[in-house]
Amino acid sequence: MTGDEALDAHELLVVFTNQQDDFLLITFHNPIAFKGISVIGNEICDIYNEEGVSFSQNVKRTAPLQNKKTYCFKSNDQEESIFTVIADGYRIEKT
């Protein structure tokens, strides 16, 4: 960001470092929930869209899930998703 853009209150900003030590700013649009397990310090190998991910009943009660997508991050050394976000979409910027 250049400083001229206004930060939208309906965005979740996540920063990752890739294998070349570049910072990647991932902005999730209109998120309603996220969860992470052992995210800090792990190397992420993939982000993918997944259906059927279970979230708590609280998420289902507080926000409509229709038109939302579930984005999952996999670690290099684990088969399970270590970070999941439910949102309308996302964009990635190299900083």
N, C-alpha and C positions, 0 to 999 in steps of 0.2 A: 504494500500500500504506500502511496505517496504522501499521505497525510491530508489530502484533499477529499478523500472519500469519507462518508459518514458510516460509522459502524452500525449495522442493523441489529436491533435488539433480538431478532429472531435468527441468530446465527451462532453456531458453535465453531470456534476456531481451535484447530489441533495442529501442533507443529511436530514434524518428524524429521530426522536426519537420515539421508540416504547413504548408500555405501561409499559415495564420493565426498561425504561430509557436507553436502548441500542441505540447506534447510528447506523443507517443503511445508508450506502453509496450506492446510486443507480446511476449507470453509464449508460447513454443512448448512444448508438452507432449511429454515423452519423445522429444526429438530424437536422431537417430543420426548426422546429418551436416549440414554447411552449407558453402557456398562463396560467395565474393563477388568481384566484379571491378569496380573503380572505384566502390565504394559510397559512400565518404566524400565528402560535398559534393554528391552528385547529388540531384535532386528525384525522388521516387518518385511515379509516377502511378497504380500499380495493384498489387494483390496478387491472385494467382489460383492455382488448383490446376492442375497440369499433370502429364500422364502421359508416360512414356517419356523422362524426363530422364536423361542418362547421368552416372553418378558413377563414381569409380574402383573397380576390383575390390576394393580394400581395404575399402570400405564394405560391399560385398556379402558379404564374408567375415566381417566382425566382427559384423554385426547382421542379424537377419531383416528383410526389407523388407515382408513381408506385413502388411496392416492399417496401413501407413504411407502418408501422403500427401506429395506434393511441392508445396511452396508457393514460388512465384516472384514476385519483385518486378521490375517494369519501371521504367525511368527515363523521364522526359519526352522525352528526346532520343535514345533508343536503342530499337530494336525487340527486341534481345536482353535476356534476363533478366540483371540485374546482381547479384542476391542470391537464393540458393536454399536452402531448408531442408527436410529430410525429417524429419517428426514425426507424432505422432498427431493433433494439432490445435493450435489457438492461440486466444488471446483478446486483445482490444485494450482498453486503458484510456487515457483521456485524463487527463493529469496536469497 
